[in-house]
Amino acid sequence: MISFSAVEKPGFRQLMQQLQPKYQVPSRTYFKQKIIPAIYNDVEATVKGILGTADKLSFTTDMWTSINMEPYMSLTVHFIDQDWKLKSINLGAIPFNDDHTGVNMAEEIKVTLQKWNLKLDDVISGTTDNASNNSTMFTALQKQQLSCFGHNLDLAVNEGLKIDTVSRAVRLVRVAVDTFTRSWKKSRDLNIKQKELNFPEHKLIHDVATRWGSTANMIHRFLEQQQPVNSVLFTDRKHWHVMPDTAIIRCLEQTDNVLFPLSKLTDTFSGDQYVTVSALVPVLEYLSGTLLKIKEGDDSSLEINLKKTILKSIQKRYESEKIKLFLSICTYLDPWYKSSYVSDEMVVKVKDHLLSILDEEIQVQEIIDVEEKMNEESDKVGLSNSNSNVCGSLTSILLQIEKKKKIQKTELTDREKLKRELHLYEDSENISSTEDPLAW
């Protein structure tokens, strides 16, 4: 990206003079004060138009600090537009110089939503990490908080990596990887050995403390390149001792058996072009029933310990009844899954909750209808004499009674319609995983 000042540099001006002598190059101030604000206003109007199609929405947010130690809050909203397309729009990286309290964060979200003509009442839920100030923020907003699955998985795996034998093995393999990543000669020798031994010419991977997946990838790649790495270190008496011994290698292999299958889940749940929350219940079942299931007679004591530690940490993040119901509703309403991964007991609760939502909508709409009708009658009464006023008041009372009966009748009808609709929905076949649930 070129800065505005480029238009004032002698070389650029000389170039423009040669290309078009009569062209007057605008100053940097012109671009800063005229062109960029105009572009911003056009984009803002376009984005507001798109956001105007949102009926309900959710958001993701996080606090982060730039390389210059400047704090920001990022806020992205997610919604389904009128064409049933999933949209994700980042509302900005907002400078946040106040204390990072939950109350201050909630206030900033309210202000930002208002700036983009969005209503807090239309927000269903938000996704964040597990920082305590986020919990306070959602309490202040009075909205459903959903903790980020990727962050939960990160915390769970880190619990597993704290197991003494695993922690020691990871430290030792990190030292071995350092030997190659910090020396171009070692990297060159490794590449030569890879060719000699007909191994994939892959570089060793160094892990990053803030991303557990890189640790799993580091272990997996080291085990893949164990033979050429060993061959290089064996010829260097100065560094041969950094090669992990047989016991450490066995520990790394067992750790890799557990961690590597999990490494793809984080990226899977990081998408914003497809719905992910409805997959949480199936994935949690997949973790407990497949990836982290104890294989009696096959798993070593270390593998069993790792699986139990990771699974326990993940499950405790979703153990509240409120979260279970919320996730079950999302799964049930996704035609990929429906009730396949929701218990019979929970399906009953889900249906009851959906019916209660319908009840609330019916009551609100009927109250609005009654008030509008009463206002119309009141206007008519105002034009009549005193005797007509009495008659008009009686008419209003009778109208309310009539409306109340109609509400009860309509409510029952709508409930029955929804029950039948849910029954037909459950009886129909789940759509293929290659189909778009929103298009369905």
Secondary structure, DSSP 8 states (H G I E B T S, - for coil): ---GGGGGSHHHHHHHHHH-TT-----HHHIIIIIHHHHHHHHHHHHHHHHTT-SSEEEEEEEEE-TTS-EEEEEEEEEE-TTS-EEEEEEEEEE--S---HHHHHHHHHHHHHHTT--GGGEEEEEE-S-HHHHHHHHHHT-EEEE-HHHHHHHHHHHHHTSHHHHHHHHHHHHHHHHHHT-HHHHHHHHHHHHHTT---------BTTBHHHHHHHHHHHHHTHHHHHHHHHT-TTTGGGS--HHHHHHHHHHHHHHGGGHHHHHHTT-SSS--GGGHHHHHHHIIIIIT---TTTS-HHHHHHHHHHHHHHHGGG-SHHHHHHHHHHHHTSTTTTTTTS-HHHHHHHHHHHHHHHHHHHHHHHHHHHHHHHHHHHHHHHTS-HHHHHHHHHHHHHHHHHHHHHHHHHHHHHHHHHHHHHHHHHHS----TTS-TTT-
